Amino acid sequence: METGQKNEKSAVTDAVSYEQDQKLQEYIRQLHELRKDGANKILLLKQEMFSAKRNKLIDPETRQKKIESCESQIVEAKKTAKANKPEETRLSHEAVKYSNSFASAYIKKVVAEETEKEKQYKASYRDDVIEIKETGAAEKEKIRAKYSDGKTAAHVLNEELETHAFELRSRLFDAKSKFQSAVNAARDAKNQAFVEHVQINRNLRNGKSKFSEDIALNFRNYIYKFKMAKFLLNNGLYLAILVFFVVCIVLAPLLNKGILLSLPNLLTILETASTRMFYALGVAGLILLAGTDLSVGRMVALGSVVTGLILHPGKNIVSFFGMTPWDFTPLPMGIRVIMALVISVTLCVLFSSFAGVFTARLKIHPFISTLSTQLIIYGLLFSATSGTSVGSIDSGIKNLLGGRWILGLLNGEMITFPKLIIPAVIAIIAAWFVWNKTIFGKNMYAVGGNSEAASVSGISVFKVTLGVFIMAAIFYGFGAFFEAFRANASAGNGQGFELDAIAACVVGGISFNGGIGKISGAVIGVIIFTGMTYCLTFLGIDTNWQFVFKGLILISAVALDSVKYLRKK
């Protein structure tokens, strides 16, 4: 028995590759024979049925006969598969067990061999560099000696020395490239040994993967492709922000400000971020098209003023454009809520469409078109309301839609859950669906990446651009509606919100160069900016310094995005 185990271990250790191990290949052959007329045949017949159903070149009668023939063969194949299932399962488990044993030793052997090769490559590269430099120094002295008679013009000597220096750099570059190629080949071999093991195990299980193997494979691929410079370029800003939050959390109790990292504080951050999430989701689409939107803040003011006017408890205190103050209280509250939301969204869509038409049709940059709508809305609102706050909305509906649910006590502190988080989550899901699961979303990426190529491909750049403006306005309208539940509405509401929304998207990885970004990036960006503002306020940092922090983060995010873009070019 011991002799047999030693022989098997020796065979595993001495195996050159998976393909050359006879026992492993025999397992694969036996399993193929068991599945050939069963499980594998079922898959093949199903593919034939699918192809027949989609083939427009064959007549219906021939197609039906083909399908019926496949169905009858599938019935027989299922019987064979069922009969072979016990033996197949037993053999598969046995084969996977042997494969794992073989791979464990084989991977160690490959890693040891390739690591030794890497050491040899490094030593050889060092020797090559020394030799090239010594040869170069000798050649340089020969050149100087060649023109040491003093009769040759200095510029001739300098030109020859420059040519020699260029050739020397070329030889060093070639040596380094050869070294890097050899090292990469060794690393490829080590990684491939593990990848082949996972692929063989999947084959032995007839295509079924194993969670632990998938995790291990993903981890190895990550390590294999990992480069510190690229990691810091992609995540350096987030690491810096993480350090910032850690410092704030540590400083808070030291400065007698209380515990920053607590559930009530986290929920407050999420509540503040909830309405701002709508603005970021809206402007994210325009940034994806390599544009921007400067009218967000005015849209917020427009929608919140409308909501405040309609949901105000009693006669309004604002005389809109000099008219008699309105009183919507005779209407049922449900009608008033729907009216406020619909009008808020409609007005935002109208103004955004106005800017969108100029951008989509006349190719005016969104910076200008949205700046125009910002100024128009600003002037109209202040003229209409004289800058007066429209007052609070009805407390009943405010508590119903914008209040909090009481969850209970935690360490003697009442915990409440903000209701505004719910519509924000719904908005995130809706935006994610549009971006990732619709043709319109795919067209957005295409137009943002290269509008001319998208147009040649048959995509209507005008419709996509205008559609993005309208989609953004819908998010603004909903956000403005919910913003009225957080504060008294006035024409000054939303001041600077456009900059926060744009900054959140950029920090979240949505590129100003267009065609790059994810909804998750916008969400993360909003939470980061809201959390940062809350932390600084919690620590008692002056508001002016908060702008400094935001500005530094924004310029860092744009700079990193530009570096990534330039590297790709």
C-alpha positions as CSV (number, residue, x, y, z in Angstrom):
1,M,0.0,0.0,0.0
2,E,2.8,2.4,1.0
3,T,4.7,1.6,-2.2
4,G,1.6,2.4,-4.3
5,Q,1.2,5.8,-2.5
6,K,4.9,6.6,-3.1
7,N,4.6,5.7,-6.8
8,E,1.5,7.9,-7.2
9,K,3.2,10.8,-5.4
10,S,6.3,10.4,-7.6
11,A,4.1,10.3,-10.7
12,V,2.4,13.5,-9.6
13,T,5.7,15.3,-8.8
14,D,7.4,14.2,-12.1
15,A,4.4,15.1,-14.3
16,V,5.4,17.7,-17.0
17,S,1.9,19.1,-17.5
18,Y,-1.8,18.3,-17.0
19,E,-2.0,17.1,-20.6
20,Q,0.8,14.6,-20.1
21,D,-0.5,13.0,-16.9
22,Q,-2.0,9.7,-18.1
23,K,-4.2,9.1,-15.1
24,L,-5.8,12.6,-15.3
25,Q,-6.3,12.2,-19.0
26,E,-7.9,8.8,-18.5
27,Y,-10.4,10.3,-16.0
28,I,-11.3,12.9,-18.6
29,R,-11.7,10.3,-21.3
30,Q,-13.9,8.1,-19.2
31,L,-16.1,11.0,-18.1
32,H,-16.5,12.1,-21.8
33,E,-17.6,8.5,-22.7
34,L,-20.2,8.6,-19.9
35,R,-21.6,12.0,-21.0
36,K,-21.2,11.6,-24.7
37,D,-24.7,10.0,-25.2
38,G,-26.2,11.6,-22.2
39,A,-25.6,15.1,-20.7
40,N,-23.4,16.3,-23.6
41,K,-25.8,15.1,-26.2
42,I,-28.7,16.9,-24.5
43,L,-26.9,20.2,-24.7
44,L,-26.0,19.6,-28.4
45,L,-29.6,18.8,-29.3
46,K,-30.9,21.8,-27.5
47,Q,-28.5,24.0,-29.5
48,E,-29.7,22.4,-32.7
49,M,-33.4,23.0,-31.7
50,F,-32.6,26.7,-31.0
51,S,-30.8,27.1,-34.3
52,A,-33.7,25.4,-36.2
53,K,-36.2,27.8,-34.6
54,R,-34.2,30.8,-35.6
55,N,-33.3,29.6,-39.1
56,K,-35.5,31.5,-41.6
57,L,-34.1,29.7,-44.6
58,I,-35.8,26.4,-44.0
59,D,-39.6,25.8,-44.5
60,P,-41.9,25.4,-41.5
61,E,-42.5,21.7,-42.2
62,T,-38.8,20.8,-42.3
63,R,-38.2,23.0,-39.2
64,Q,-41.0,21.2,-37.3
65,K,-39.6,17.7,-38.2
66,K,-36.1,18.8,-37.1
67,I,-37.5,20.0,-33.7
68,E,-39.5,16.8,-33.2
69,S,-36.5,14.7,-34.0
70,C,-34.4,16.7,-31.5
71,E,-37.1,16.3,-28.8
72,S,-37.3,12.6,-29.3
73,Q,-33.5,12.2,-29.1
74,I,-33.4,14.4,-26.0
75,V,-35.8,12.0,-24.3
76,E,-33.5,9.0,-25.0
77,A,-30.4,11.1,-24.0
78,K,-32.0,11.9,-20.7
79,K,-32.6,8.2,-20.0
80,T,-28.9,7.5,-20.8
81,A,-27.8,10.5,-18.6
82,K,-30.0,9.2,-15.7
83,A,-28.6,5.7,-16.0
84,N,-25.0,7.0,-16.1
85,K,-25.5,9.6,-13.4
86,P,-24.4,7.5,-10.3
87,E,-21.2,6.3,-12.1
88,E,-20.5,9.8,-13.5
89,T,-20.9,11.4,-10.0
90,R,-18.6,8.9,-8.4
91,L,-16.0,9.2,-11.1
92,S,-16.2,13.0,-11.2
93,H,-15.6,13.2,-7.4
94,E,-12.7,10.8,-7.7
95,A,-11.2,12.6,-10.7
96,V,-11.5,16.1,-9.0
97,K,-9.8,14.6,-5.9
98,Y,-6.9,13.3,-7.9
99,S,-6.8,16.6,-9.9
100,N,-6.4,18.6,-6.7
101,S,-3.6,16.3,-5.5
102,F,-1.8,16.5,-8.8
103,A,-2.3,20.2,-9.2
104,S,-1.0,20.9,-5.6
105,A,2.4,19.3,-6.4
106,Y,2.5,20.5,-10.0
107,I,1.8,24.1,-9.2
108,K,4.5,24.1,-6.5
109,K,6.9,22.6,-9.1
110,V,6.0,25.2,-11.7
111,V,6.3,28.1,-9.2
112,A,9.7,26.9,-8.0
113,E,11.0,26.4,-11.5
114,E,9.7,29.8,-12.8
115,T,10.9,31.6,-9.7
116,E,14.4,30.2,-10.2
117,K,14.2,31.3,-13.8
118,E,13.3,34.9,-12.7
119,K,16.4,34.9,-10.5
120,Q,18.5,33.9,-13.4
121,Y,16.9,36.5,-15.7
122,K,17.6,39.2,-13.1
123,A,21.2,38.1,-12.7
124,S,21.6,37.9,-16.5
125,Y,20.0,41.4,-16.9
126,R,22.4,42.9,-14.3
127,D,25.4,41.4,-16.2
128,D,24.1,42.7,-19.5
129,V,23.7,46.2,-18.1
130,I,27.2,46.2,-16.7
131,E,28.6,44.9,-20.0
132,I,26.7,47.4,-22.1
133,K,27.8,50.3,-19.9
134,E,31.4,49.1,-19.9
135,T,31.4,48.7,-23.7
136,G,29.7,52.1,-24.0
137,A,32.4,53.7,-21.9
138,A,35.1,52.1,-23.9
139,E,33.5,53.3,-27.2
140,K,33.1,56.8,-25.8
141,E,36.8,56.9,-25.0
142,K,37.6,55.7,-28.5
143,I,35.5,58.5,-30.0
144,R,37.2,61.1,-27.9
145,A,40.6,59.6,-28.8
146,K,39.7,59.7,-32.5
147,Y,39.2,63.5,-32.4
148,S,41.9,64.3,-29.9
149,D,44.1,66.0,-32.5
150,G,42.4,69.3,-31.9
151,K,41.7,69.8,-35.6
152,T,38.1,68.5,-35.6
153,A,35.4,71.0,-35.0
154,A,33.7,70.6,-31.6
155,H,30.2,70.2,-33.1
156,V,31.4,67.1,-35.0
157,L,32.6,65.5,-31.8
158,N,29.4,66.4,-30.0
159,E,27.2,65.0,-32.7
160,E,29.1,61.7,-32.6
161,L,28.9,61.6,-28.9
162,E,25.2,62.2,-29.0
163,T,24.7,59.4,-31.5
164,H,26.7,57.1,-29.3
165,A,24.6,58.1,-26.3
166,F,21.4,57.4,-28.2
167,E,22.7,54.0,-29.3
168,L,23.7,53.2,-25.7
169,R,20.2,54.1,-24.4
170,S,18.7,51.9,-27.1
171,R,20.8,48.9,-26.1
172,L,19.9,49.4,-22.5
173,F,16.2,49.7,-23.4
174,D,16.4,46.5,-25.5
175,A,18.0,44.7,-22.6
176,K,15.4,45.9,-20.2
177,S,12.6,44.9,-22.6
178,K,14.1,41.5,-23.1
179,F,14.3,41.1,-19.3
180,Q,10.8,42.2,-18.7
181,S,9.4,39.9,-21.4
182,A,11.2,36.9,-19.8
183,V,10.0,37.8,-16.3
184,N,6.4,38.3,-17.6
185,A,6.6,34.9,-19.4
186,A,7.6,33.3,-16.1
187,R,4.8,35.0,-14.2
188,D,2.4,33.9,-17.0
189,A,3.5,30.3,-16.6
190,K,2.9,30.4,-12.8
191,N,-0.6,31.9,-13.2
192,Q,-1.5,29.6,-16.0
193,A,-0.7,26.5,-13.9
194,F,-3.4,27.5,-11.5
195,V,-5.9,28.6,-14.2
196,E,-5.6,25.3,-16.0
197,H,-6.2,23.5,-12.8
198,V,-9.5,25.3,-12.3
199,Q,-10.5,24.8,-15.9
200,I,-9.8,21.0,-15.7
201,N,-11.9,20.7,-12.5
202,R,-14.8,22.5,-14.2
203,N,-14.4,20.1,-17.1
204,L,-14.4,17.1,-14.8
205,R,-17.7,18.5,-13.2
206,N,-19.1,19.0,-16.7
207,G,-18.9,22.8,-16.6
208,K,-20.0,23.3,-13.1
209,S,-17.9,25.8,-11.1
210,K,-17.1,25.8,-7.4
211,F,-17.4,28.9,-5.2
212,S,-14.1,28.4,-3.4
213,E,-12.3,27.9,-6.7
214,D,-13.8,31.0,-8.2
215,I,-12.8,33.1,-5.2
216,A,-9.2,31.7,-5.3
217,L,-9.0,32.2,-9.1
218,N,-10.3,35.8,-8.9
219,F,-7.8,36.5,-6.1
220,R,-4.9,35.1,-8.0
221,N,-5.9,37.0,-11.1
222,Y,-6.1,40.2,-9.1
223,I,-2.6,39.6,-7.6
224,Y,-1.3,38.6,-11.0
225,K,-2.5,41.8,-12.7
226,F,-1.8,44.1,-9.6
227,K,0.4,47.1,-10.2
228,M,1.0,49.5,-7.4
229,A,1.2,52.6,-9.7
230,K,-2.2,51.7,-11.4
231,F,-3.8,50.9,-8.0
232,L,-2.8,54.3,-6.6
233,L,-3.9,56.0,-9.7
234,N,-7.4,54.4,-9.5
235,N,-7.8,54.4,-5.7
236,G,-5.4,57.0,-4.4
237,L,-8.1,59.6,-3.9
238,Y,-10.4,57.2,-2.1
239,L,-7.5,56.2,0.2
240,A,-6.9,59.8,1.0
241,I,-10.6,60.4,1.7
242,L,-10.6,57.3,3.9
243,V,-7.7,58.6,5.9
244,F,-9.6,61.9,6.2
245,F,-12.6,60.2,7.7
246,V,-10.5,58.1,10.1
247,V,-8.7,61.3,11.3
248,C,-12.1,63.0,11.9
249,I,-13.4,60.0,13.8
250,V,-10.3,59.9,16.0
251,L,-10.3,63.7,16.6
252,A,-14.0,64.1,17.5
253,P,-13.7,62.7,21.0
254,L,-10.3,64.2,21.6
255,L,-11.8,67.7,20.9
256,N,-14.8,66.9,23.1
257,K,-17.2,66.9,20.2
258,G,-18.7,63.5,20.9
259,I,-18.7,60.2,19.0
260,L,-18.7,60.9,15.3
261,L,-19.0,57.3,14.1
262,S,-22.5,56.5,15.5
263,L,-25.7,55.2,13.9
264,P,-27.7,58.4,14.4
265,N,-24.9,60.4,12.7
266,L,-24.7,57.9,9.8
267,L,-28.5,58.1,9.3
268,T,-28.3,61.9,9.3
269,I,-25.6,61.8,6.6
270,L,-27.7,59.5,4.5
271,E,-30.8,61.7,5.0
272,T,-28.9,64.8,3.8
273,A,-27.5,62.8,0.9
274,S,-30.9,61.5,-0.1
275,T,-32.2,64.6,-1.9
276,R,-28.8,65.4,-3.3
277,M,-28.6,61.9,-4.8
278,F,-31.3,63.0,-7.2
279,Y,-29.3,65.9,-8.5
280,A,-26.1,63.8,-8.9
281,L,-28.0,61.1,-10.8
282,G,-29.4,63.7,-13.1
283,V,-26.1,65.5,-13.9
284,A,-24.2,62.2,-14.1
285,G,-25.9,61.5,-17.5
286,L,-24.8,64.9,-18.9
287,I,-21.2,64.4,-17.7
288,L,-21.3,61.0,-19.3
289,L,-21.9,62.9,-22.6
290,A,-18.8,65.0,-21.8
291,G,-21.1,67.9,-20.7
292,T,-22.3,69.4,-17.5
293,D,-25.3,71.2,-16.0
294,L,-25.1,74.6,-14.2
295,S,-28.8,74.9,-13.7
296,V,-29.3,72.2,-11.1
297,G,-29.4,74.7,-8.1
298,R,-32.0,76.8,-9.8
299,M,-34.1,73.8,-10.8
300,V,-34.1,72.8,-7.1
301,A,-35.3,76.2,-6.1
302,L,-38.0,76.2,-8.8
303,G,-39.4,72.8,-7.8
304,S,-39.2,73.4,-4.1
305,V,-40.9,76.8,-4.4
306,V,-43.7,75.2,-6.4
307,T,-44.0,72.4,-3.8
308,G,-44.0,74.9,-0.9
309,L,-46.7,77.0,-2.5
310,I,-49.0,74.1,-3.1
311,L,-48.5,72.2,0.2
312,H,-48.4,75.3,2.4
313,P,-50.9,75.0,5.3
314,G,-53.3,77.9,4.6
315,K,-53.1,81.0,2.4
316,N,-49.7,81.6,1.0
317,I,-47.7,84.6,2.3
318,V,-46.1,85.1,-1.1
319,S,-47.7,87.2,-3.8
320,F,-46.7,85.4,-6.9
321,F,-45.9,87.9,-9.7
322,G,-48.1,90.4,-7.7
323,M,-51.2,88.2,-7.9
324,T,-53.4,87.5,-4.9
325,P,-51.8,84.9,-2.6
326,W,-53.0,81.4,-3.4
327,D,-54.7,79.0,-1.1
328,F,-54.7,75.3,-2.0
329,T,-56.1,74.0,1.2
330,P,-59.6,73.4,-0.2
331,L,-58.1,70.7,-2.4
332,P,-57.6,67.2,-1.0
333,M,-54.1,66.6,0.3
334,G,-53.5,63.7,-2.1
335,I,-54.4,65.9,-5.1
336,R,-52.1,68.6,-3.8
337,V,-49.1,66.2,-3.4
338,I,-49.6,64.9,-6.9
339,M,-50.0,68.4,-8.3
340,A,-46.8,69.6,-6.6
341,L,-44.8,66.7,-7.8
342,V,-46.1,66.8,-11.4
343,I,-45.7,70.6,-11.8
344,S,-42.2,70.4,-10.2
345,V,-41.1,67.7,-12.7
346,T,-42.9,69.4,-15.7
347,L,-41.3,72.8,-15.1
348,C,-37.8,71.2,-14.7
349,V,-38.3,69.2,-17.9
350,L,-39.4,72.3,-19.9
351,F,-36.4,74.4,-18.9
352,S,-34.0,71.4,-19.3
353,S,-35.4,70.6,-22.7
354,F,-34.9,74.3,-23.7
355,A,-31.2,73.9,-22.9
356,G,-31.1,70.4,-24.4
357,V,-32.4,71.5,-27.8
358,F,-29.7,74.2,-28.1
359,T,-27.0,71.7,-27.1
360,A,-28.3,68.8,-29.3
361,R,-29.3,70.7,-32.4
362,L,-26.9,73.7,-32.4
363,K,-24.0,71.9,-30.7
364,I,-23.8,74.6,-28.0
365,H,-21.8,73.4,-25.1
366,P,-24.0,72.4,-22.1
367,F,-21.9,74.9,-20.0
368,I,-23.5,77.8,-21.9
369,S,-27.0,76.4,-22.5
370,T,-27.5,75.4,-18.8
371,L,-25.9,78.6,-17.6
372,S,-28.6,80.4,-19.7
373,T,-31.4,78.4,-18.1
374,Q,-29.9,79.0,-14.7
375,L,-30.0,82.8,-15.2
376,I,-33.5,82.7,-16.6
377,I,-34.9,80.6,-13.8
378,Y,-33.1,82.7,-11.2
379,G,-34.5,86.0,-12.6
380,L,-38.0,84.6,-12.9
381,L,-38.1,83.2,-9.4
382,F,-36.8,86.3,-7.7
383,S,-39.1,88.5,-9.7
384,A,-42.1,86.2,-8.9
385,T,-41.4,85.9,-5.1
386,S,-39.2,88.9,-4.4
387,G,-36.9,86.5,-2.7
388,T,-39.4,85.8,0.1
389,S,-39.6,82.3,1.6
390,V,-42.9,80.6,0.8
391,G,-42.9,79.1,4.3
392,S,-43.2,75.6,5.6
393,I,-45.4,72.9,4.1
394,D,-48.2,71.1,5.9
395,S,-46.8,69.3,9.0
396,G,-48.9,66.2,8.4
397,I,-47.7,65.5,4.8
398,K,-44.2,66.6,5.8
399,N,-44.0,64.0,8.5
400,L,-45.6,61.4,6.2
401,L,-43.1,61.7,3.4
402,G,-40.2,63.5,4.9
403,G,-40.3,62.5,8.6
404,R,-38.6,59.5,10.4
405,W,-39.7,56.1,11.6
406,I,-38.9,55.4,15.3
407,L,-36.8,52.2,15.5
408,G,-36.2,52.2,19.2
409,L,-33.5,52.9,21.8
410,L,-29.8,52.1,21.4
411,N,-27.5,52.8,24.4
412,G,-30.1,55.1,25.8
413,E,-30.4,57.1,22.5
414,M,-33.6,57.2,20.3
415,I,-32.9,55.8,16.9
416,T,-35.0,57.0,14.0
417,F,-34.9,56.1,10.3
418,P,-35.2,58.9,7.7
419,K,-38.1,58.3,5.2
420,L,-36.3,60.3,2.5
421,I,-33.8,57.4,2.1
422,I,-36.5,55.2,0.5
423,P,-37.2,57.4,-2.6
424,A,-33.4,58.0,-3.0
425,V,-32.9,54.2,-3.1
426,I,-35.7,53.9,-5.7
427,A,-34.1,56.6,-7.8
428,I,-30.7,54.8,-7.7
429,I,-32.3,51.6,-8.8
430,A,-34.2,53.3,-11.6
431,A,-31.0,55.2,-12.8
432,W,-29.0,51.9,-12.7
433,F,-31.6,50.1,-14.8
434,V,-31.7,52.9,-17.4
435,W,-27.9,53.0,-17.7
436,N,-27.2,49.3,-17.7
437,K,-30.3,47.5,-19.0
438,T,-31.8,49.6,-21.7
439,I,-30.8,50.5,-25.3
440,F,-31.0,54.1,-24.4
441,G,-28.3,53.6,-21.7
442,K,-26.0,51.8,-24.1
443,N,-26.5,54.7,-26.5
444,M,-25.5,57.1,-23.8
445,Y,-22.2,55.4,-23.4
446,A,-21.7,55.3,-27.2
447,V,-22.5,59.0,-27.7
448,G,-20.4,60.0,-24.7
449,G,-17.4,58.0,-25.9
450,N,-17.5,59.2,-29.5
451,S,-20.6,61.0,-30.9
452,E,-19.4,60.9,-34.5
453,A,-18.9,57.1,-34.4
454,A,-22.2,56.7,-32.7
455,S,-23.9,58.7,-35.4
456,V,-22.3,56.6,-38.1
457,S,-23.5,53.5,-36.3
458,G,-27.1,54.7,-36.7
459,I,-27.6,56.2,-33.2
460,S,-29.5,59.5,-33.1
461,V,-27.2,61.8,-31.2
462,F,-29.9,64.5,-31.1
463,K,-32.4,62.1,-29.5
464,V,-29.9,60.7,-27.0
465,T,-28.7,64.1,-25.9
466,L,-32.2,65.6,-25.5
467,G,-33.2,62.4,-23.7
468,V,-30.4,62.7,-21.2
469,F,-31.4,66.3,-20.5
470,I,-35.0,65.2,-20.0
471,M,-34.0,62.3,-17.8
472,A,-31.8,64.7,-15.7
473,A,-34.8,67.1,-15.3
474,I,-37.0,64.3,-14.0
475,F,-34.5,63.6,-11.3
476,Y,-34.2,67.3,-10.5
477,G,-37.9,67.6,-10.3
478,F,-38.3,64.7,-7.8
479,G,-35.3,65.9,-5.8
480,A,-36.7,69.5,-5.6
481,F,-40.0,68.1,-4.5
482,F,-38.4,66.2,-1.6
483,E,-36.1,69.1,-0.8
484,A,-39.1,71.1,0.2
485,F,-39.7,68.6,3.0
486,R,-36.3,69.4,4.5
487,A,-36.3,73.2,4.6
488,N,-38.5,76.2,3.9
489,A,-38.6,76.8,0.2
490,S,-37.4,80.0,-1.3
491,A,-35.8,81.3,-4.6
492,G,-32.4,81.0,-2.9
493,N,-32.8,77.3,-2.3
494,G,-30.2,75.0,-4.0
495,Q,-27.5,77.6,-4.0
496,G,-24.3,75.7,-5.1
497,F,-26.0,72.4,-5.4
498,E,-24.9,72.1,-9.0
499,L,-21.2,72.2,-8.0
500,D,-21.7,69.6,-5.3
501,A,-23.5,67.3,-7.7
502,I,-20.9,67.7,-10.4
503,A,-18.1,67.2,-7.9
504,A,-19.7,64.1,-6.5
505,C,-19.9,62.6,-10.0
506,V,-16.3,63.4,-10.8
507,V,-15.1,62.0,-7.4
508,G,-17.2,58.9,-8.2
509,G,-15.3,58.2,-11.4
510,I,-17.6,59.6,-14.0
511,S,-15.2,61.1,-16.5
512,F,-15.5,64.6,-18.0
513,N,-14.0,63.1,-21.1
514,G,-17.2,61.2,-21.7
515,G,-18.3,57.6,-22.1
516,I,-16.8,56.4,-18.7
517,G,-18.6,56.1,-15.4
518,K,-21.1,54.1,-13.4
519,I,-24.2,55.0,-11.3
520,S,-22.5,53.5,-8.3
521,G,-19.7,56.1,-8.7
522,A,-22.3,59.0,-8.5
523,V,-23.8,57.4,-5.4
524,I,-20.4,56.9,-3.7
525,G,-19.5,60.5,-4.6
526,V,-22.6,62.0,-3.0
527,I,-22.1,60.0,0.2
528,I,-18.4,61.1,0.3
529,F,-19.1,64.8,-0.1
530,T,-22.1,64.8,2.3
531,G,-20.1,62.8,4.8
532,M,-17.1,65.1,4.5
533,T,-19.3,68.2,5.0
534,Y,-21.0,66.6,8.0
535,C,-17.6,65.6,9.6
536,L,-16.2,69.1,9.2
537,T,-19.3,70.7,10.6
538,F,-19.3,68.2,13.5
539,L,-15.7,69.2,14.3
540,G,-16.6,72.8,14.2
541,I,-14.5,73.7,11.2
542,D,-15.4,77.0,9.6
543,T,-17.6,76.9,6.5
544,N,-15.0,78.7,4.5
545,W,-12.4,76.0,5.1
546,Q,-15.0,73.4,4.1
547,F,-15.0,75.0,0.6
548,V,-11.2,74.7,0.6
549,F,-11.4,70.9,1.3
550,K,-14.0,70.4,-1.4
551,G,-12.0,72.3,-3.9
552,L,-8.8,70.3,-3.2
553,I,-10.7,67.0,-3.6
554,L,-12.4,68.2,-6.8
555,I,-9.2,69.3,-8.5
556,S,-7.5,66.1,-7.4
557,A,-10.3,64.0,-8.8
558,V,-10.2,65.8,-12.2
559,A,-6.4,65.7,-12.3
560,L,-6.4,61.9,-11.7
561,D,-9.1,61.5,-14.4
562,S,-7.0,63.5,-16.8
563,V,-3.9,61.4,-16.1
564,K,-5.9,58.2,-16.8
565,Y,-7.2,59.7,-20.0
566,L,-3.8,60.7,-21.2
567,R,-2.3,57.3,-20.4
568,K,-5.0,55.6,-22.5
569,K,-4.2,57.9,-25.5
